Amino acid sequence: MARMPSAQRREQLTEAAIRTMARDGVAKATTRAIAAEAGVSLSVFHYCFDSKQALIESVITALTDHSVTVVREALRPRGTLAETVRAGFEAYWHHVREHPDEHMLTYELTQYALREPGFEHLARRQYELYGIAYAELIERLRSSRDLELRVPVSVLARYLAAVTDGLTLNYLVLGDESAWTDILDTVTAHIAGLVA
């Protein structure tokens, strides 16, 4: 086994944990299964993660980064604000359709953390990360277009997290791709209307 910097090894194990948890469920994803998925020994796993909490926090952060990265790349300024906002939502929507297992895992992680004594803070951290990610995206968009918002950034960030959370769960349950265009038009128009 090749030596690898510990940060890179943690990333490798986190991605292996995401694949394992998406396949087997959070409760059934053992350290042995995750280590096998990553192709490392249990001792390497335990060197990188000293607790299941640390692993789950790393998984939550990585899953959030996966979604935010595609949106960030799509949010380059376009002709109108609505076109830019829509491009961000379309990028996110594409990610949901391409990786439904990852998005389903985010909900399972939330439920697991809320039900597992001592893990509740991880569910809170998950939603704090969503708010932080949206706030960064809003600030980036606002500064690139010199926009004035009708609501505080923190409020808009939590609102966007709630909207995407609800839309994602709705799609995972109902699988109705045809409704997405109309919903996206509505959300885009509403978000653009929150800009003075």
TIVEXKE-691106 format. One record per atom (N, C-alpha, C): x, y, z; residue in one letter. Coordinates in steps of 0.02 Angstrom, whole numbers, padded with zeros to 5 digits, always signed. Atoms other than C-alpha are relative to their C-alpha. Layout:
N
XYZA/...
//
This chain:
196
+00042-00058+00000M/+00000+00000+00000M/+00045+00062+00000M/-00041-00060+00006A/+00072+00167-00053A/-00013+00048+00057A/+00008-00050-00052R/+00105+00299+00078R/-00033+00061-00031R/+00039-00056+00024M/-00009+00447+00063M/-00006+00049+00057M/+00010-00048-00055P/-00024+00609+00161P/-00067-00013+00035P/+00059+00018-00039S/-00152+00591+00300S/-00063+00037-00024S/+00059-00036+00025A/-00268+00726+00227A/-00028-00035-00062A/+00022+00036+00060Q/-00273+00633+00062Q/-00030-00068+00018Q/+00026+00065-00022R/-00301+00467+00152R/-00070+00009+00031R/+00066-00014-00029R/-00446+00544+00251R/-00052+00012-00056R/+00045-00012+00056E/-00522+00604+00088E/-00019-00066-00035E/+00012+00065+00030Q/-00503+00430+00013Q/-00049-00041+00042Q/+00045+00038-00045L/-00587+00351+00165L/-00070+00032+00003L/+00065-00034+00000T/-00725+00482+00165T/-00040-00019-00062T/+00035+00019+00062E/-00768+00445-00017E/-00020-00073+00002E/+00018+00071-00008A/-00763+00259+00022A/-00059-00008+00048A/+00056+00002-00047A/-00880+00290+00169A/-00065+00021-00034A/+00059-00023+00037I/-01000+00385+00055I/-00027-00057-00043I/+00022+00056+00042R/-01005+00239-00067R/-00030-00056+00042R/+00023+00054-00043T/-01026+00112+00073T/-00066+00017+00033T/+00062-00021-00033M/-01159+00210+00166M/-00058+00006-00050M/+00053-00005+00051A/-01256+00245+00006A/-00024-00069-00020A/+00017+00068+00020R/-01253+00060-00036R/-00034-00039+00057R/+00021+00043-00055D/-01279-00018+00137D/-00041+00035+00054D/+00033-00037-00054G/-01354+00120+00244G/+00051+00022+00052G/-00047-00028-00050V/-01272+00223+00381V/+00011-00049+00057V/-00007+00044-00058A/-01307+00102+00523A/+00039-00064-00016A/-00034+00062+00019K/-01237-00048+00426K/+00070+00011-00029K/-00066-00015+00028A/-01081+00040+00361A/+00053-00007+00054A/-00050+00013-00051T/-00949-00038+00471T/+00068+00029-00021T/-00068-00024+00016T/-00770+00024+00484T/+00036-00052-00044T/-00031+00052+00040R/-00716-00143+00411R/-00022+00005-00074R/+00026-00007+00069A/-00829-00120+00258A/+00028+00062-00034A/-00027-00062+00029I/-00769+00059+00232I/+00074-00008-00016I/-00071+00011+00012A/-00586+00009+00248A/+00009-00045-00062A/-00004+00045+00059A/-00614-00133+00122A/-00017+00039-00064A/+00019-00041+00059E/-00701-00011+00002E/+00057+00045-00021E/-00057-00045+00015A/-00550+00105+00015A/+00064-00039-00016A/-00059+00040+00013G/-00427-00038+00000G/+00056+00012+00050G/-00049-00012-00053V/-00341+00000+00166V/-00014-00046+00059V/+00009+00041-00061S/-00316-00090+00331S/-00041+00038+00051S/+00037-00031-00054L/-00422-00057+00484L/+00044+00048+00040L/-00044-00044-00039S/-00271+00018+00570S/+00008+00068-00035S/-00003-00064+00037V/-00257+00149+00432V/-00064+00039+00011V/+00063-00033-00012F/-00441+00187+00452F/+00000+00034+00069F/+00002-00026-00068H/-00424+00210+00641H/+00054+00053+00012H/-00050-00054-00004Y/-00268+00316+00618Y/-00030+00065-00026Y/+00029-00060+00032C/-00369+00437+00508C/-00062+00025+00037C/+00061-00019-00033F/-00532+00436+00606F/-00002-00033+00069F/-00001+00027-00067D/-00534+00416+00794D/-00070-00016+00027D/+00068+00015-00022S/-00724+00403+00805S/-00048-00001-00059S/+00051+00001+00052K/-00880+00370+00704K/-00027+00071-00012K/+00022-00069+00007Q/-00931+00550+00739Q/+00045+00038-00048Q/-00048-00035+00044A/-00773+00614+00653A/-00011-00021-00072A/+00012+00025+00068L/-00808+00503+00503L/-00065+00030-00028L/+00064-00026+00025I/-00990+00558+00489I/+00005+00074-00015I/-00009-00072+00014E/-00941+00741+00502E/+00038+00010-00065E/-00038-00004+00063S/-00815+00715+00362S/-00044-00018-00060S/+00046+00020+00054V/-00948+00628+00256V/-00049+00056-00014V/+00048-00055+00008I/-01073+00769+00285I/+00033+00058-00037I/-00036-00055+00031T/-00943+00899+00237T/+00014-00015-00074T/-00015+00019+00070A/-00893+00804+00079A/-00063+00000-00043A/+00062+00000+00039L/-01073+00778+00023L/-00023+00071-00015L/+00018-00071+00011T/-01109+00964+00045T/+00046+00030-00053T/-00047-00026+00049D/-00951+01006-00052D/-00015-00025-00071D/+00016+00027+00066H/-01003+00891-00195H/-00054+00043-00034H/+00056-00039+00028S/-01166+00988-00221S/+00020+00073-00011S/-00017-00071+00004V/-01096+01161-00188V/+00049+00013-00057V/-00049-00009+00053T/-00952+01138-00309T/-00033+00006-00068T/+00032-00005+00066V/-01066+01107-00458V/-00040+00064-00007V/+00038-00062+00003V/-01175+01256-00413V/+00048+00059-00007V/-00049-00054+00004R/-01025+01370-00387R/+00027+00007-00071R/-00027-00002+00069E/-00956+01323-00558E/-00053+00026-00049E/+00054-00022+00046A/-01126+01360-00639A/-00020+00073+00010A/+00024-00067-00017L/-01151+01530-00556L/+00041+00056-00031L/-00035-00055+00033R/-01045+01630-00675R/-00053+00048-00027R/+00051-00049+00022P/-01136+01792-00723P/-00024-00014-00071P/+00032+00009+00066R/-01257+01774-00868R/-00038+00064-00016R/+00035-00060+00023G/-01369+01898-00960G/-00041+00033+00054G/+00042-00028-00052T/-01495+01921-00820T/+00012-00037+00065T/-00006+00033-00065L/-01499+01882-00636L/-00039-00065+00000L/+00041+00060+00002A/-01640+01758-00666A/+00036-00057-00038A/-00037+00052+00038E/-01533+01666-00796E/+00057-00028+00042E/-00055+00024-00042T/-01388+01657-00674T/-00025-00044+00056T/+00030+00039-00054V/-01497+01595-00531V/-00024-00067-00027V/+00025+00062+00030R/-01579+01468-00645R/+00057-00048-00016R/-00058+00043+00016A/-01409+01403-00702A/+00025-00035+00063A/-00021+00032-00063G/-01363+01371-00520G/-00047-00055+00021G/+00050+00051-00018F/-01525+01278-00486F/+00003-00059-00049F/-00004+00055+00049E/-01508+01178-00648E/+00061-00044+00014E/-00059+00039-00016A/-01332+01126-00599A/-00013-00046+00060A/+00017+00040-00059Y/-01395+01069-00430Y/-00047-00057-00019Y/+00049+00050+00021W/-01542+00978-00508W/+00033-00056-00039W/-00036+00051+00038H/-01426+00889-00630H/+00039-00046+00049H/-00037+00040-00049H/-01320+00833-00481H/-00047-00048+00037H/+00048+00043-00034V/-01475+00765-00393V/-00019-00059-00045V/+00019+00053+00047R/-01526+00667-00548R/+00057-00049-00012R/-00058+00043+00013E/-01350+00600-00576E/+00023-00039+00062E/-00024+00031-00062H/-01316+00557-00393H/-00055-00004+00053H/+00055+00003-00050P/-01482+00518-00307P/+00021-00036+00064P/-00022+00037-00059D/-01393+00397-00190D/+00035+00046+00050D/-00034-00047-00045E/-01285+00538-00118E/-00052+00044+00035E/+00050-00044-00029H/-01436+00649-00091H/-00045-00038+00049H/+00037+00041-00046M/-01534+00508-00011M/+00040-00011+00064M/-00044+00010-00058L/-01385+00479+00103L/+00000+00060+00045L/+00001-00059-00044T/-01392+00659+00165T/-00060-00003+00047T/+00059+00006-00043Y/-01568+00628+00230Y/+00009-00055+00052Y/-00012+00054-00048E/-01517+00464+00309E/+00049+00021+00054E/-00048-00025-00050L/-01369+00548+00394L/-00034+00046+00050L/+00036-00044-00045T/-01484+00681+00465T/-00040-00040+00051T/+00041+00042-00045Q/-01604+00551+00536Q/+00043-00040+00048Q/-00045+00039-00043Y/-01462+00444+00602Y/+00028+00043+00056Y/-00030-00045-00050A/-01380+00591+00689A/-00051+00023+00052A/+00052-00022-00047L/-01544+00649+00766L/-00021-00055+00048L/+00023+00056-00042R/-01584+00476+00834R/+00056-00031+00043R/-00056+00031-00036E/-01410+00424+00893E/+00023+00047+00056E/-00022-00043-00055P/-01371+00493+01067P/+00073+00022-00008P/-00067-00028+00006G/-01220+00607+01062G/+00018+00022-00070G/-00015-00018+00069F/-01230+00632+00873F/-00043+00059-00025F/+00048-00051+00022E/-01366+00766+00869E/+00034+00061-00030E/-00036-00058+00025H/-01239+00904+00842H/+00020-00008-00073H/-00019+00011+00070L/-01193+00824+00675L/-00057+00018-00047L/+00057-00021+00041A/-01369+00851+00607A/-00001+00076-00004A/-00002-00073+00000R/-01357+01033+00660R/+00057+00024-00044R/-00059-00020+00040R/-01184+01045+00581R/-00016-00007-00074R/+00019+00011+00069Q/-01254+00974+00419Q/-00039+00060-00027Q/+00041-00055+00023Y/-01384+01111+00406Y/+00036+00068+00007Y/-00042-00060-00003E/-01261+01244+00463E/+00044+00005-00062E/-00041+00000+00061L/-01149+01192+00318L/-00040+00021-00061L/+00042-00022+00055Y/-01294+01213+00198Y/-00008+00076+00001Y/+00008-00072-00007G/-01323+01389+00265G/+00063+00038-00019G/-00064-00032+00016I/-01139+01434+00254I/+00013-00002-00075I/-00011+00008+00072A/-01127+01366+00076A/-00044+00048-00040A/+00045-00046+00036Y/-01280+01463+00018Y/+00020+00073+00012Y/-00020-00069-00014A/-01221+01622+00105A/+00060+00020-00043A/-00059-00014+00042E/-01054+01610+00013E/-00020+00009-00073E/+00023-00006+00069L/-01142+01582-00154L/-00038+00066-00011L/+00038-00062+00006I/-01260+01729-00122I/+00047+00060+00000I/-00048-00055-00003E/-01117+01844-00073E/+00040+00006-00065E/-00038+00000+00063R/-01020+01793-00227R/-00041+00029-00057R/+00045-00025+00052L/-01169+01827-00340L/-00015+00074+00011L/+00016-00069-00017R/-01212+01988-00250R/+00058+00047-00019R/-00057-00043+00015S/-01036+02059-00266S/+00015+00003-00075S/-00015-00001+00073S/-01019+02008-00449S/-00049+00042-00039S/+00052-00039+00035R/-01178+02101-00494R/-00019+00064+00037R/+00015-00059-00040D/-01179+02236-00360D/-00074+00003+00017D/+00071+00007-00014L/-01350+02179-00299L/-00017+00022+00071L/+00025-00015-00066E/-01453+02239-00152E/-00058-00047+00014E/+00051+00050-00016L/-01558+02106-00066L/-00055+00031+00043L/+00057-00022-00041R/-01731+02133+00010R/-00001-00034+00068R/-00004+00037-00063V/-01690+02009+00148V/+00074-00011+00018V/-00070+00013-00018P/-01531+01975+00248P/+00027-00063-00033P/-00032+00058+00031V/-01408+01853+00171V/-00013-00064+00039V/+00011+00060-00041S/-01428+01733+00318S/-00070-00028-00008S/+00069+00022+00009V/-01616+01727+00294V/-00008-00032-00069V/+00004+00028+00068L/-01602+01699+00106L/+00037-00066-00005L/-00039+00063+00002A/-01470+01565+00133A/-00040-00057+00031A/+00040+00053-00031R/-01582+01467+00252R/-00062-00016-00042R/+00058+00010+00043Y/-01730+01491+00136Y/+00020-00044-00060Y/-00023+00040+00057L/-01631+01422-00012L/+00015-00072+00021L/-00013+00067-00026A/-01574+01275+00094A/-00065-00038+00009A/+00065+00033-00011A/-01755+01238+00141A/-00033-00017-00066A/+00031+00013+00065V/-01815+01253-00039V/+00034-00059-00035V/-00034+00055+00034T/-01681+01140-00112T/-00008-00066+00038T/+00011+00060-00041D/-01701+01018+00033D/-00069-00030-00017D/+00067+00024+00015G/-01888+01006+00000G/-00007-00026-00071G/+00004+00022+00070L/-01871+00994-00189L/+00037-00066-00011L/-00039+00061+00008T/-01738+00860-00174T/-00038-00060+00028T/+00037+00055-00030L/-01839+00753-00055L/-00062-00017-00041L/+00058+00010+00043N/-01993+00777-00164N/+00018-00042-00061N/-00022+00038+00059Y/-01897+00713-00316Y/+00019-00071+00019Y/-00021+00067-00020L/-01820+00566-00221L/-00060-00044+00016L/+00060+00039-00017V/-01993+00512-00162V/-00043-00012-00061V/+00048+00005+00055L/-02099+00549-00316L/+00032-00014-00068L/-00035+00012+00064G/-01969+00542-00456G/-00031+00037-00059G/+00035-00036+00053D/-02068+00670-00556D/+00045+00053-00031D/-00045-00047+00034E/-01942+00750-00674E/-00038+00052-00040E/+00037-00046+00043S/-02077+00831-00780S/-00022+00063+00037S/+00022-00058-00039A/-02131+00948-00639A/+00057+00048+00014A/-00057-00040-00020W/-01955+01014-00614W/+00004+00067-00037W/-00006-00062+00038T/-01959+01145-00753T/-00046+00054+00027T/+00047-00049-00027D/-02114+01231-00686D/+00020+00023+00070D/-00022-00017-00068I/-02050+01224-00508I/+00061+00045-00004I/-00061-00040+00008L/-01881+01293-00563L/-00017+00071-00023L/+00022-00067+00022D/-01967+01437-00654D/-00027+00040+00059D/+00030-00033-00057T/-02065+01479-00497T/+00052+00022+00050T/-00053-00015-00050V/-01916+01470-00379V/+00046+00055-00027V/-00044-00050+00029T/-01806+01570-00498T/-00031+00069+00002T/+00036-00064+00000A/-01936+01708-00516A/-00005+00028+00071A/+00006-00023-00069H/-01959+01714-00328H/+00066+00026+00027H/-00066-00020-00024I/-01773+01724-00290I/+00020+00066-00032I/-00017-00063+00034A/-01747+01859-00421A/-00042+00058+00028A/+00043-00052-00029G/-01892+01955-00341G/+00023+00023+00069G/-00026-00020-00065L/-01797+01961-00176L/+00059+00047-00006L/-00054-00047+00012V/-01669+02074-00256V/-00030+00068-00017V/+00026-00068+00013A/-01701+02261-00251A/+00026+00026-00066A/
//
